Amino acid sequence: MYTISDLYDLDHTLAADYLRGFTWPWEALAGIKDMILALGAKLDPSEYAEISEHVWVHRTAKVFPSAYLGAPCIIGPNTEVRHCAFVRGSALVGADCVVGNSCELKNVILFDRVQTPHYNYVGDSILGYRAHMGAGSITSNVRSDKRPVTVHAPGGDLETGLKKVGAMLGDFVECGCNSVLNPGTVVGRGSNIYPTSCVRSVVPEGSIYKNDGTIIHKV
């Protein structure tokens, strides 16, 4: 329930070929920067403008004047990067996405039509097609004890070997306002996270995660 093929429709990202080389989504985190650099060098300049070194923005995208785009990054077609957004770098943002006011992205893949519209932090994470993060919801990507992140899966813990792992959100995931996705959180396709939840585990596909930690399957 938490492999790349379980979570994502790869028809909705420029990173499809790259992601097919892995089983677990967190395995792809270490190479995002190099992947973006390789992709960017092959983009059609009639479609993407390199507005600064290694920063490629589709000519239909809208980047507001106060937004910051750090290298390397790719901003896809019809995407909006709104005021005071801070794209630190190593960010692949797909088509028809929203990177909202005062949001921060770092070492991420956002599939097409992802929305991070208000005060979100997304780091060391992969967000699937049409995933949506409510206002103030964040990915926490480092354990407080700074040890490598573990994914607490139903069949047993999976060691990532990485000190920075945020959240892996499948396609059509909805995260409620002010929810916190702790390091190594995996949310299956079509699941909902209640507002103000603190999520620490794998949430199965088609589930509702309530803010007391209860998980129920959608009817």
Order of alpha helices (4+ residues) and beta strands (2+ residues): alpha-alpha-alpha-beta-beta-beta-beta-beta-beta-beta-beta-beta-beta-beta-beta-beta-beta-beta-beta-beta-beta-beta-beta-beta-beta-beta-beta
